[in-house]
Structure formats: structure tokens, C-alpha cells
């Protein structure tokens, strides 16, 4: 059975996608917020918030998008009990720019995403040590981990390879929808990202013996898929 893209079957999503290619930053944030809400984090326990502060009180900083939850799953009871400052737990934070953003704009978005997410982790350092992050421009995105005690920068998850701050390291979410679906499934199952496990995950996923090998692409942005810079 051939893969039918939701960007082709959903006229609303398709229009948001085309808007994000030609309009300012707000259009990109609208696209990604809608995509996450309707197609990725669809269960009732998830809340997609925009312009969200990193702390619940006395904080003027804002994250473009946050995927948050009350973390009611008993599996996470121990982690939940250690959140002393926040009612809501962040599963993913996101910062974005418009389609025509330059290299410096993209670098700034990545730096802001790291700094703001690190501040959230600092507030809750007894509960979690890392958080998922997405940065985007126009219709292209990259997924990362931010560690409280890490390298001092975002650590790539999808695509796994590619320099930080480079537009060529990003992938279009429509052209690589199946690829993103693999990544999102992993993210939703893992509250706390472990960057040292990313390479092994993609190796198994894209291997003939892997759990999701059927039609799965290679995690590198420089393979035979459509160019990530398109």
C-alpha cells in the first residue's frame, strides 16, 4: 500500500504548509502548532501551548510552542513527585523562524531554544535531566535533545547528522513525513531523551532487522531522499 501524505489529504494542513512557505514567522508557528495538535500529540492528555513561559510565575521569556502534560501515567509517578515548581511537565519545546530566515536567524533560534529549555530544566533539575526540542523555519524542522548537564548546545536526534545552525541540516516535514513519524513515535514513548542512544535507535530502525525497517529512510540528511534544503 502506498503512503498517502496527510499534507495531501488534509486541505487545512496543506494550506498552512503553503502559507508557511511564503508568510512571516507566525505562519510557520501556526503550521507546526496545528500539525502537532492534530496529527502527532493527538491524545487528550497532551496540551499544545504557544508563547509559553519556562516558569509558571515571574518569567517574561516565551517559547514559541510547548507540548505539555500533567504526567498522570503511573509509570512516571516518581518523576512527577519531584516536580516541585511546575504543575505542567514539558515533553517538547519549540522555537521557529520564517521560511526566508538566514543562517544567523536560525542559529539564534537554536541558541534561544537551548537557553530557554535549559532554564526549564534548571527549575526542575531534581525531576528531569533532559527535554525534547524542535527548531523550525518555514516548513522545515529538526528535532533535538537539550541536556541539563550536556555539551552546552542542542544535540541532534532527527536528522542525526548535520551541523548546528545550518539550513541544509533541516528536513521538510511534508517531503519527509514518514521519517518524522518514526521520530515522533520514539519521542512520545520517551519523556527523557538520551542522546547516547540515538545512533543505535536509528541503526536498528533503518536496518532490515530493525523494528520499523519497512520503507524506513536512513537518518542522514545526505542520502537519496529529497534534499533537505529544498
ABEGO torsion letter per residue (X at the ends): XBBBBAAAABAAAAAAAAAAAABBAAAAAAAAAAAAAAAABABAABBBBBGBBABABGBABBBABBBBBAGABAAAAAAAAABAABABBBABBBBBBBAABBAAAAAAAAAAAAAAAAAAAAAAAAABABBBBBBBBEABBBBBBBBABBAGBBBBAOBABEBBGBAAABBBAAAAAAAAAAAAAAAAABABBBAAAAAAAAAAAABAABAAABGBBBABABBABBBAAX
